[in-house]
Amino acid sequence: MYNYHRNPIKTGLISAAIISVLLNLFFVIMMLYGNTIAMENGRPCGPPPPRFSPTFTLLHTATNFLLAFLLYELNFFVFAFHSIQNRTKVLLSVCTSVVAAVAFSLICSYINIEINGMRRDFHMMVRGTLFRDCFIAILVNLSTQIMYWQRKQEQSRIENEILKAENLRSKYEALRNQLDPHFLFNSLNTLNGLIASNPASAQEYVQHLSAMFRYTLNQTDVTTVREELGFTRSYCNMMQIRYGDNLKIEMATDPEYDDYKTIPFSVQLLVENAIKHNVITRKHPLSITVMTVPVENMLVVRNPIQPKLDSGAGGGFGLKNLSERYKLQFHQDIRVNSSEHLFEVAIPLIKPTEYEGIDNRG
């Protein structure tokens, strides 16, 4: 389909050329074989066919091309009006096409008669050219309407896709912006407690926090597993400064997955949730395991369930947030498994080649 709104002259020229060539092929076939086709009982029926004339054929082709081109440009002009309803556009294009075709036919017939001096054949010539030109007008009008409605459907589809993509992007940004302050607020609260109790550890904590801020400020919608694990290690170091030997975090990840894709703050969020919702004391130390699962291409964060008495339900905001972000970005979901004594969350790791093929517009 040609986009006549971008280049109406080019579209008109191409379309007019197609129509004129097809019509004149039909015209030449009828000139050469029309009498044979009309034979009855082996004898020719009607007057003998006109002798083939290349000059007449070229003139006929040029005339058809000129009419078709003028009608296309006229129809493009009518359909370009945005203030007119579609039904009115169709009616107006049909009327203008017929009027223009009749006027063009009369003018060409008059010029032909004046040049060749065939005044007595005026009515027969007008009937022939009028039928031909009205037929061209019908073809032009139908093809223009097809192009117009196809373009309307395509434009509507594109607009819907744009709105859908913008909606998903806005939703994703809202989810991400909700999570960032959540992490920063908890980090600053921890730092406030360390400043009073252990200034040396607070200074080391600030260094790790600074490295984490750089990661946060430079972050995009998607990150690599290598970068996310580096960010998580900084967070784990900060937490171990705070809890000492009462917190053990084991990182058992395969370097094979370093270049795989994941959501920023995903692994760190799971470790943070484990620390937030479980008791961490000398009597009840907390052990967190971060590991990759090769068969499923997933990363799992696992911890024993040691619920705090005053922690409350928590609402599951972090996991819901992460789940929504995975659905929007990768069209996949996280997996949560909870038993009486063990809690684990598995997040998909996306191959770089698979990520390139994902349609992030939804």
C-alpha positions as CSV (number, residue, x, y, z in Angstrom):
1,M,0.0,0.0,0.0
2,Y,1.3,3.4,-0.9
3,N,1.2,6.2,1.7
4,Y,-0.3,8.8,-0.5
5,H,-0.4,11.3,2.4
6,R,3.4,11.4,2.4
7,N,3.9,11.6,-1.4
8,P,0.6,12.0,-3.3
9,I,2.2,12.8,-6.6
10,K,4.4,9.7,-6.6
11,T,1.4,7.5,-5.6
12,G,-0.8,9.1,-8.2
13,L,1.8,8.6,-11.0
14,I,2.4,4.9,-10.0
15,S,-1.3,4.1,-9.6
16,A,-2.3,5.9,-12.9
17,A,0.4,4.1,-14.8
18,I,-0.8,0.7,-13.6
19,I,-4.4,1.5,-14.5
20,S,-3.5,2.9,-18.0
21,V,-1.2,0.0,-18.8
22,L,-3.8,-2.6,-17.8
23,L,-6.6,-0.9,-19.7
24,N,-4.5,-0.6,-22.8
25,L,-3.4,-4.2,-22.7
26,F,-7.1,-5.1,-22.8
27,F,-7.7,-2.5,-25.6
28,V,-4.9,-4.0,-27.7
29,I,-6.1,-7.6,-27.2
30,M,-9.6,-6.6,-28.3
31,M,-8.2,-4.8,-31.4
32,L,-6.2,-7.9,-32.3
33,Y,-8.5,-10.7,-31.4
34,G,-11.9,-9.1,-30.8
35,N,-13.3,-10.2,-34.1
36,T,-12.1,-13.8,-33.7
37,I,-13.7,-14.0,-30.3
38,A,-17.1,-12.7,-31.7
39,M,-17.2,-15.3,-34.6
40,E,-20.4,-17.3,-35.0
41,N,-20.5,-20.6,-37.0
42,G,-17.0,-19.9,-38.1
43,R,-17.8,-16.6,-39.7
44,P,-16.8,-13.1,-38.4
45,C,-19.6,-11.3,-36.7
46,G,-19.9,-7.5,-37.0
47,P,-17.5,-5.0,-38.6
48,P,-13.9,-5.9,-39.1
49,P,-11.6,-5.0,-36.2
50,P,-9.6,-1.7,-36.5
51,R,-6.1,-2.0,-37.7
52,F,-3.6,-1.9,-34.9
53,S,-1.9,1.5,-34.7
54,P,1.1,2.0,-32.4
55,T,0.5,5.8,-32.5
56,F,-3.1,5.5,-31.6
57,T,-2.3,3.0,-28.8
58,L,0.3,5.3,-27.3
59,L,-2.1,8.3,-27.5
60,H,-4.8,6.2,-25.9
61,T,-2.4,5.1,-23.1
62,A,-1.3,8.7,-22.5
63,T,-4.9,9.9,-22.4
64,N,-5.9,7.2,-19.9
65,F,-2.8,7.9,-17.8
66,L,-3.5,11.6,-17.7
67,L,-7.2,11.1,-16.6
68,A,-6.3,8.5,-14.0
69,F,-3.5,10.7,-12.6
70,L,-5.8,13.8,-12.4
71,L,-8.6,11.7,-10.7
72,Y,-6.1,10.3,-8.1
73,E,-4.9,13.7,-7.2
74,L,-8.4,15.0,-6.9
75,N,-9.4,12.1,-4.7
76,F,-6.3,12.5,-2.5
77,F,-7.2,16.2,-2.1
78,V,-10.8,15.3,-1.0
79,F,-9.7,12.6,1.5
80,A,-7.0,14.9,2.9
81,F,-9.7,17.1,4.6
82,H,-9.7,16.4,8.3
83,S,-12.7,18.5,9.1
84,I,-15.1,16.4,6.9
85,Q,-16.7,13.2,8.0
86,N,-15.7,10.0,6.3
87,R,-19.1,9.4,4.8
88,T,-19.1,12.9,3.3
89,K,-15.6,12.3,2.0
90,V,-16.7,9.2,0.1
91,L,-19.8,10.8,-1.4
92,L,-17.8,13.9,-2.4
93,S,-15.0,11.8,-4.0
94,V,-17.5,9.8,-6.0
95,C,-19.3,12.9,-7.3
96,T,-16.2,14.8,-8.2
97,S,-14.7,11.8,-9.9
98,V,-17.8,11.3,-12.1
99,V,-18.0,15.0,-12.9
100,A,-14.3,15.2,-13.7
101,A,-14.4,12.1,-15.9
102,V,-17.4,13.4,-17.9
103,A,-15.8,16.8,-18.4
104,F,-12.5,15.2,-19.4
105,S,-14.3,12.9,-21.9
106,L,-16.2,15.7,-23.5
107,I,-13.0,17.9,-23.8
108,C,-11.0,15.1,-25.3
109,S,-13.8,14.2,-27.8
110,Y,-14.1,17.8,-28.9
111,I,-10.4,18.1,-29.4
112,N,-10.3,14.9,-31.4
113,I,-13.2,16.0,-33.6
114,E,-11.6,19.4,-34.3
115,I,-8.3,17.8,-35.2
116,N,-9.7,14.9,-37.4
117,G,-12.8,16.7,-38.7
118,M,-15.2,13.9,-37.7
119,R,-18.2,16.0,-36.6
120,R,-20.8,13.5,-37.8
121,D,-19.3,10.8,-35.5
122,F,-19.5,13.1,-32.5
123,H,-22.2,11.2,-30.6
124,M,-20.6,7.8,-31.2
125,M,-17.2,9.1,-30.1
126,V,-18.6,10.7,-27.0
127,R,-20.4,7.5,-26.0
128,G,-17.2,5.4,-26.4
129,T,-14.9,7.8,-24.5
130,L,-17.5,8.5,-21.8
131,F,-17.9,4.8,-21.0
132,R,-14.1,4.4,-20.9
133,D,-13.5,7.5,-18.7
134,C,-16.3,6.7,-16.3
135,F,-14.9,3.2,-15.9
136,I,-11.5,4.7,-15.1
137,A,-13.2,7.0,-12.6
138,I,-14.8,4.0,-10.8
139,L,-11.4,2.2,-10.7
140,V,-9.6,5.2,-9.3
141,N,-12.3,6.0,-6.7
142,L,-12.4,2.4,-5.5
143,S,-8.6,2.1,-5.2
144,T,-8.4,5.4,-3.5
145,Q,-11.0,4.4,-0.9
146,I,-9.2,1.1,-0.3
147,M,-5.9,3.0,0.3
148,Y,-7.6,5.5,2.5
149,W,-9.3,2.8,4.7
150,Q,-6.2,0.7,4.9
151,R,-4.2,3.7,6.0
152,K,-6.9,4.6,8.6
153,Q,-6.7,1.1,10.1
154,E,-2.9,1.2,10.1
155,Q,-2.9,4.6,11.7
156,S,-5.4,3.4,14.3
157,R,-3.3,0.3,15.0
158,I,-0.1,2.4,15.4
159,E,-1.8,4.9,17.7
160,N,-3.1,2.0,19.9
161,E,0.3,0.5,20.0
162,I,1.9,3.9,21.0
163,L,-0.7,4.4,23.7
164,K,-0.2,0.9,25.0
165,A,3.6,1.3,25.1
166,E,3.3,4.6,26.8
167,N,0.9,3.1,29.4
168,L,3.3,0.2,30.1
169,R,6.2,2.5,30.3
170,S,4.5,4.8,32.7
171,K,3.4,1.8,34.8
172,Y,6.9,0.4,34.8
173,E,8.5,3.8,35.8
174,A,6.0,4.1,38.6
175,L,6.9,0.7,39.9
176,R,10.7,1.4,39.7
177,N,10.4,4.8,41.3
178,Q,8.4,3.2,44.2
179,L,11.2,0.7,44.8
180,D,14.2,3.1,44.8
181,P,13.0,5.3,47.7
182,H,12.2,2.1,49.6
183,F,15.8,1.0,49.4
184,L,17.3,4.4,50.2
185,F,15.0,4.9,53.2
186,N,16.1,1.6,54.7
187,S,19.8,2.3,54.0
188,L,19.7,5.7,55.7
189,N,17.9,4.3,58.7
190,T,20.6,1.6,59.1
191,L,23.4,4.3,58.8
192,N,21.8,6.4,61.4
193,G,21.9,3.5,63.9
194,L,25.6,2.7,63.1
195,I,26.8,6.3,63.5
196,A,25.9,6.2,67.2
197,S,27.0,2.6,68.0
198,N,30.1,2.1,65.7
199,P,31.5,5.1,63.9
200,A,34.3,3.0,62.2
201,S,31.8,0.6,60.8
202,A,29.6,3.6,59.8
203,Q,32.5,5.0,57.7
204,E,32.9,1.6,55.9
205,Y,29.1,1.5,55.5
206,V,29.1,4.9,53.8
207,Q,31.7,3.7,51.3
208,H,29.6,0.7,50.3
209,L,26.5,2.9,50.3
210,S,28.3,5.4,48.0
211,A,29.1,2.5,45.5
212,M,25.5,1.5,45.7
213,F,24.3,5.0,44.9
214,R,26.4,5.1,41.8
215,Y,24.7,1.9,40.7
216,T,21.3,3.4,41.4
217,L,22.0,6.7,39.6
218,N,23.4,5.0,36.5
219,Q,20.6,2.3,36.3
220,T,18.3,1.6,33.4
221,D,15.3,-0.7,32.9
222,V,17.5,-3.8,32.6
223,T,20.9,-4.8,34.0
224,T,23.3,-7.7,33.8
225,V,23.5,-10.4,36.4
226,R,27.1,-9.4,37.0
227,E,26.2,-5.8,37.8
228,E,23.2,-6.7,40.0
229,L,25.3,-9.2,42.0
230,G,28.0,-6.6,42.5
231,F,25.4,-4.2,43.8
232,T,24.0,-7.0,46.0
233,R,27.4,-7.8,47.4
234,S,27.9,-4.2,48.5
235,Y,24.5,-4.3,50.2
236,C,25.4,-7.6,51.9
237,N,28.7,-6.1,53.2
238,M,26.7,-3.2,54.6
239,M,24.3,-5.6,56.4
240,Q,27.1,-7.7,57.8
241,I,28.7,-4.6,59.2
242,R,25.5,-4.1,61.0
243,Y,24.7,-7.6,62.1
244,G,28.2,-9.1,62.3
245,D,28.4,-12.9,62.6
246,N,24.7,-13.2,63.2
247,L,24.1,-12.8,59.4
248,K,25.6,-15.2,56.9
249,I,25.2,-14.7,53.2
250,E,26.4,-17.3,50.7
251,M,26.8,-16.3,47.0
252,A,26.9,-19.5,44.9
253,T,26.3,-18.2,41.4
254,D,27.8,-19.5,38.2
255,P,29.9,-17.0,36.2
256,E,28.2,-18.4,33.1
257,Y,25.2,-16.2,33.9
258,D,27.2,-12.9,34.3
259,D,26.0,-11.5,31.0
260,Y,22.4,-12.6,31.4
261,K,19.7,-9.9,31.9
262,T,17.7,-9.2,35.0
263,I,15.7,-6.4,36.7
264,P,17.8,-3.8,38.7
265,F,17.5,-4.2,42.5
266,S,15.9,-7.6,42.0
267,V,18.4,-9.8,43.9
268,Q,19.1,-7.0,46.5
269,L,15.4,-6.7,47.2
270,L,15.1,-10.4,47.9
271,V,18.1,-10.3,50.3
272,E,16.7,-7.2,51.9
273,N,13.3,-8.9,52.4
274,A,14.9,-11.9,54.1
275,I,16.7,-9.6,56.5
276,K,13.7,-7.4,57.1
277,H,11.2,-10.1,58.0
278,N,13.3,-12.6,60.0
279,V,14.9,-12.6,63.4
280,I,18.7,-12.0,63.3
281,T,20.3,-12.6,66.7
282,R,23.2,-14.5,68.2
283,K,20.8,-17.2,69.3
284,H,19.0,-17.2,65.9
285,P,21.5,-16.3,63.2
286,L,20.1,-15.9,59.7
287,S,21.7,-17.7,56.8
288,I,20.8,-16.5,53.2
289,T,21.8,-18.4,50.1
290,V,22.0,-16.8,46.6
291,M,22.5,-19.3,43.9
292,T,21.8,-20.0,40.2
293,V,19.8,-22.9,38.9
294,P,21.4,-24.0,35.6
295,V,18.5,-26.2,34.4
296,E,15.9,-23.5,34.7
297,N,18.1,-20.4,34.1
298,M,16.9,-18.9,37.3
299,L,18.5,-17.3,40.3
300,V,17.2,-18.3,43.7
301,V,17.4,-16.5,47.1
302,R,16.7,-18.9,49.9
303,N,16.4,-18.4,53.7
304,P,15.0,-20.2,56.7
305,I,11.7,-18.7,58.1
306,Q,12.4,-17.0,61.5
307,P,9.6,-14.5,61.6
308,K,9.8,-11.4,63.8
309,L,7.0,-11.2,66.3
310,D,6.4,-7.5,65.5
311,S,7.1,-7.6,61.8
312,G,3.5,-7.8,60.7
313,A,2.3,-9.1,57.3
314,G,4.2,-6.5,55.4
315,G,1.8,-6.5,52.5
316,G,4.2,-8.2,50.1
317,F,4.8,-4.9,48.4
318,G,8.4,-5.7,47.3
319,L,7.6,-9.0,45.7
320,K,4.4,-7.7,44.0
321,N,6.5,-4.8,42.6
322,L,9.2,-7.2,41.3
323,S,6.6,-9.5,39.8
324,E,5.0,-6.7,37.9
325,R,8.3,-5.4,36.6
326,Y,9.3,-8.8,35.3
327,K,5.9,-9.2,33.6
328,L,6.2,-5.8,31.9
329,Q,9.9,-6.0,31.0
330,F,10.4,-9.7,30.1
331,H,6.8,-11.1,29.9
332,Q,7.8,-13.6,32.6
333,D,7.1,-13.9,36.3
334,I,9.0,-14.7,39.5
335,R,8.4,-17.9,41.5
336,V,7.7,-17.9,45.2
337,N,7.9,-21.1,47.3
338,S,7.2,-21.1,50.9
339,S,7.1,-24.1,53.3
340,E,6.9,-24.3,57.1
341,H,10.6,-23.7,57.6
342,L,12.0,-22.4,54.3
343,F,11.2,-19.5,52.0
344,E,12.7,-19.0,48.6
345,V,12.1,-16.8,45.6
346,A,13.3,-17.6,42.1
347,I,13.7,-15.0,39.4
348,P,14.2,-15.7,35.7
349,L,17.6,-14.9,34.1
350,I,17.2,-13.8,30.5
351,K,19.7,-14.8,27.8
352,P,21.1,-11.7,25.9
353,T,19.9,-13.2,22.6
354,E,16.4,-13.8,24.0
355,Y,16.2,-10.3,25.4
356,E,16.9,-8.8,22.0
357,G,13.9,-10.5,20.6
358,I,11.5,-9.5,23.4
359,D,8.9,-6.9,22.4
360,N,9.0,-4.5,25.4
361,R,5.9,-2.6,24.2
362,G,3.8,-5.4,25.5
